[in-house]
Structure formats: C-alpha cells, structure tokens
Amino acid sequence: MNSDIKHIHSYYSPNDLYNRIIEGLNKLGKDLSKITLDDLHPVDEFHIRGDTATKELIELSGFTSNLHILDVGCGIGGSTRRLSHETGCRVTGIDLSDEYIDTAVRLTTLLNMQERVKFHAGSALALPFDDNWFDGIWSLQMNMNVDDKLSWLGETYRVLKPGGHAVLYEVCGNKNTPPHFPVPWAQDSSMSFLVPPQAFRDLLTSTGFEIDVWNDKTDLAMKAFAKVEKPVGEPNLPILGVYMLAGNDISTKAYNLRRNLEEERVSLIETVAVKPGL
Ligand SMILES: C[S@@+](CC[C@H](N)C(=O)[O-])C[C@H]1O[C@@H](n2cnc3c(N)ncnc32)[C@H](O)[C@@H]1O
C-alpha cells in the first residue's frame, strides 16, 4: 500500500470490530436473528447527521431497483445497506479498511442482504472495476482523507456509465483556515485534506462532471452539533456508537467539529454530479 494512505488505513482499523458490535447488540438485549437497519444506525452511519442524512440523499438520488450503484469509501456499510433496502438497487461498497469491510460483509449477512449488497477492500484511487461499469455512484464523507482528489474523481468518473449520477455528501473546508484537530475523520492534519466548496466544485467539473444539484448543508450540520460540549473527565460512551470506528476520543472530535463549523473552518456539501453522454 502506498505510504501516503497507510496511516489513514491504520486510523480506520479498529480491532475485532464485528465482535464488539455483536457484543453491544447482545448487551442491548437485541435478538440477533431479527436485527434491523435501525438497530445498527448508531454505529454504522459514520457521517454527519447519520441516517437522517442518508434518507435525504436517497430521496435526492432518484436511484431505482434496476440500478447497480458503487459506494466509494463505504465504511461498515450502513448507508450502503440502507440505499439498497429503500430503493431495491444492487450496491457494491469499497473501502480502504479491511477491518471495516470484514465487518460490513458480516453485518450484511446478519441482515440477510448479501444477495444485493457486496463489498471489496481497496482504494478509491485505483478502483478494481471496468470503465462505464456502474449505473450510479454514492460516496459519503470520504474526500476529506484524499489528498489526490483528481485521481479519486477521475476513477469515479471512469467507472460510471455515461448519463449516470454521482451522489456525494462531503465535508469541505471553508475560509481557508485550518480545522482544529482531532476530528472524526482525522487525528491530525496529516490525514485531512479539505478544499473550500468552490474548489471542490471546480475539481468535479474539471473531471468532466456536470453539476445537477449543489446544496450547502452546513447550517443543518451546525444545528446537529450545536449542543456538543467540551468533554471533561472520562468519556461516557454509549453501548454502540461511532467511537467503535474512530476511537474513544470521539467526544473531543465531535466538539472540535462543532467549533470548526461555527468558526467557518469547515462546511458540508451535498451534490449530484452527472457524467454527460446520454
Ligand atoms: C468518515 S468515514 C465514512 C464511511 C461511510 N461512507 C459512512 O458514511 O458511514 C470515511 C471512510 O473513507 C474510507 N477511506 C478513506 N480514504 C480512502 C481511500 N483512499 N479509498 C477508499 N476508502 C477510503 C475510510 O476507510 C472510511 O471508511
């Protein structure tokens, strides 16, 4: 693996993740033969506004049951499964983290969704798929870890069929002021590569995409984090939560995200970008 992304890979590689989630579900008294998407959402939707944002993005996507969608940077597959569940489409997820992918596969089997939802471990910078292969792209909060955004967007564009839509939900920079660290996607600045929204939009169009939808969701993110206080003392962690994916300092990371949003250091964008050709 390229040394540039090795430390990002290790940030997203918690030990024994699947078993810890199962232990959590058991502690919560869940019957493992009847687990639902909603039982998992506290831990498997690792992006701002969690399943609420996922549902809005599904609505926005217009994806339908006849389509095969690629989820780039899928994490442990919460939104990957929800997208398939709500629309009936087939979804393939890819993520840098082997531990996340192992967990994604096992949770998907637990939910009996493995026929329509598949996963691969690999990098978004070298997608192991043919040109013009997927009907749509879905990518939620991965760009922050990608320095070479043109390669990522170029790969995304390459595997998308002409006329296909890419739904992206991304943290961007804002006023060119560096964020406070740590944040949920990065322990420090060596893992975080934010560009302001307009620069992100320019990268999309220079790749060849046409922008169909462009919504600034920063206000909604600020509302969601408005009550996050500076943590004091030992963290009081829930039984299931994204701290399992990103570390026990998640409360500090969430607090810093609040400051970064309020101080206009980061912003939140959702976009639908189209590969022309039909
Ligand atoms: C904040 S998480 C979001 C996960 C998921 N999209 C979600 O919303 O639950 C960022 C994800 O991007 C993945 N990632 C970072 N850089 C990547 C790369 N170059 N290729 C593939 N995945 C990458 C990480 O492993 C991590 O799972």
The ligand as a Gaussian input file, in Angstrom:
#p B3LYP/6-31G(d) Opt

LIG

0 1
 C      -15.905000       9.157000       7.724000
 S      -15.809000       7.538000       7.084000
 C      -17.321000       7.433000       6.141000
 C      -17.747000       5.997000       5.922000
 C      -19.076000       5.794000       5.205000
 N      -19.120000       6.433000       3.918000
 C      -20.226000       6.253000       6.056000
 O      -20.767000       7.307000       5.748000
 O      -20.574000       5.555000       7.021000
 C      -14.570000       7.680000       5.796000
 C      -14.275000       6.366000       5.108000
 O      -13.460000       6.598000       3.975000
 C      -12.566000       5.498000       3.853000
 N      -11.439000       5.927000       3.026000
 C      -10.524000       6.893000       3.283000
 N       -9.642000       7.004000       2.283000
 C       -9.979000       6.060000       1.359000
 C       -9.467000       5.663000       0.100000
 N       -8.406000       6.244000      -0.436000
 N      -10.093000       4.668000      -0.558000
 C      -11.176000       4.048000      -0.049000
 N      -11.720000       4.386000       1.148000
 C      -11.135000       5.375000       1.846000
 C      -12.214000       5.172000       5.281000
 O      -11.635000       3.895000       5.421000
 C      -13.550000       5.354000       5.977000
 O      -14.282000       4.162000       5.997000

